[in-house]
Amino acid sequence: MPPNLKPKDKIAIICTARAVEAIELQPALKLLEQWGLVPVLGNTIGLRQHQFGGTDLERAQDLQYAINNPKIKAIWCARGGYGTARIMDQIDFSPLLDNPKWIIGYSDVTAMHLHLQHLGLESLHAQMPVDIENKSKDTVESLKQSLLHNPIDIKYNSTFRCRSGESEGELIGGNLSVLYSTLGTYPISVFSEKVLILEDLDEYLYHIDRMMLNLYRVGLLKQISGLIVGGMNSMNDNAIPFGKTAYEIIDSYAKKLNIPVAFDAPIGHTVNNLALCLGKKVRLKVFENKVSITYYYG
């Protein structure tokens, strides 16, 4: 687990995916300064190669510099979109094994979260700098607490029917589409006895079904001890409807598993996007539509 940040610690903001201009980061910079931290803009901020924040090489070099620099205590990915997976094979993550530091982001950053967890490193599935000013106070507070103190437990009521039960396991996962694209990169056993989190945005409903079917057929879903489903926002459908919502599609596979399943989790492309510490063990309790995600320190 990376150590908690302290006042005057430096946190790098870099592009691993889509391009970002410095002006888009002003609310996030002010926020870090309010927390007593020192934001450091990476060389990729302001760069653009088509939709990317610089070339693959430029983005890889920026991330590597932040990993190698002992003065940088955390790395905050500026935004998602697409592109993080393209640079994974160019990065040497080994310095983090001796000097772990928080790497923060969600959505496309799922590609890096999965790689870090494969190495035994914890990371934060949390809101990125872009658009943070439009997120809830709880979103911002959960990120602050996770960086400066400890990740916060989450309790909420779901409006979609959940599957009751209790389980324990390390949190793993993130964006469904990105996770699906990594299948074959890591052995399925990486997910054994883990609590899987899923969220997604702007996908066709039949794509959701195809991805969930694949996760089931390759045995990934049969490995996990629990499932937490966050936002499935702005889904698309064909002229002839698929016939189920994203939650209903996921539930059709979840009911084949003898595990607790929580829907409506406050994570993903939503106003509430609470921070979750991937790689840390949690207790997941689901009773009817009441859900609690509690970090386990025993």
Rosetta blueprint (number, residue, H / E / L):
1 M L
2 P L
3 P L
4 N L
5 L L
6 K L
7 P L
8 K L
9 D L
10 K E
11 I E
12 A E
13 I E
14 I E
15 C L
16 T L
17 A L
18 R E
19 A L
20 V L
21 E L
22 A H
23 I H
24 E H
25 L H
26 Q H
27 P H
28 A H
29 L H
30 K H
31 L H
32 L H
33 E H
34 Q H
35 W L
36 G L
37 L L
38 V E
39 P E
40 V E
41 L E
42 G L
43 N L
44 T L
45 I L
46 G L
47 L L
48 R L
49 Q E
50 H L
51 Q L
52 F E
53 G L
54 G L
55 T L
56 D H
57 L H
58 E H
59 R H
60 A H
61 Q H
62 D H
63 L H
64 Q H
65 Y H
66 A H
67 I H
68 N H
69 N L
70 P L
71 K L
72 I E
73 K E
74 A E
75 I E
76 W E
77 C E
78 A L
79 R L
80 G L
81 G L
82 Y L
83 G L
84 T H
85 A H
86 R H
87 I H
88 M H
89 D H
90 Q H
91 I L
92 D L
93 F L
94 S L
95 P H
96 L H
97 L H
98 D H
99 N L
100 P L
101 K L
102 W E
103 I E
104 I E
105 G E
106 Y L
107 S H
108 D H
109 V H
110 T H
111 A H
112 M H
113 H H
114 L H
115 H H
116 L H
117 Q H
118 H H
119 L L
120 G L
121 L L
122 E L
123 S E
124 L E
125 H E
126 A L
127 Q L
128 M L
129 P L
130 V L
131 D L
132 I H
133 E H
134 N H
135 K L
136 S L
137 K H
138 D H
139 T H
140 V H
141 E H
142 S H
143 L H
144 K H
145 Q H
146 S H
147 L H
148 L H
149 H L
150 N L
151 P L
152 I L
153 D L
154 I E
155 K E
156 Y E
157 N E
158 S L
159 T L
160 F L
161 R L
162 C L
163 R E
164 S L
165 G E
166 E E
167 S E
168 E E
169 G E
170 E E
171 L E
172 I E
173 G E
174 G E
175 N E
176 L H
177 S H
178 V H
179 L H
180 Y H
181 S H
182 T L
183 L E
184 G L
185 T L
186 Y E
187 P L
188 I H
189 S H
190 V H
191 F H
192 S L
193 E L
194 K L
195 V E
196 L E
197 I E
198 L E
199 E E
200 D E
201 L E
202 D L
203 E L
204 Y E
205 L H
206 Y H
207 H H
208 I H
209 D H
210 R H
211 M H
212 M H
213 L H
214 N H
215 L H
216 Y H
217 R H
218 V L
219 G L
220 L H
221 L H
222 K H
223 Q H
224 I L
225 S L
226 G E
227 L E
228 I E
229 V E
230 G E
231 G E
232 M E
233 N E
234 S L
235 M L
236 N E
237 D L
238 N L
239 A L
240 I L
241 P L
242 F L
243 G L
244 K L
245 T L
246 A H
247 Y H
248 E H
249 I H
250 I H
251 D H
252 S H
253 Y H
254 A H
255 K L
256 K L
257 L L
258 N L
259 I L
260 P L
261 V E
262 A E
263 F L
264 D L
265 A L
266 P L
267 I L
268 G L
269 H L
270 T L
271 V L
272 N L
273 N L
274 L L
275 A L
276 L E
277 C E
278 L E
279 G L
280 K L
281 K E
282 V E
283 R E
284 L E
285 K E
286 V E
287 F E
288 E L
289 N L
290 K E
291 V E
292 S E
293 I E
294 T E
295 Y E
296 Y L
297 Y L
298 G L
